[in-house]
Amino acid sequence: MVDPELLKLLCCPETHQSLSPAQPELLQRLNHQIASGTLQNRSARMVSQELAEALLREDGKVVYPIRDGIPVMLLEEGILLG
């Protein structure tokens, strides 16, 4: 889990919207897509690592993965939700 104080400081690098932890239902749906080989990030690369945690942008359109406890706040690593 991301430290709550760190979460207050983080924002989307594109829109500067706030972020919140992704709900388990969303993570489950994304992990199903990862397992089936159909989930791509914004740079059109297949996401291969299961998501134990992620941060959801305020508008619900983008998820940023958390890997080894570290939020990956790079535009190209964001996952567009449709």
Secondary structure, DSSP 4 states (H G I P E B T S, - for coil): ---HHHHHH---TTT---EEEPPHHHHHHHHHHHHTT--B-TTSPBP-S--SEEEEETTSSEEEEEETTEE---GGG-EE--
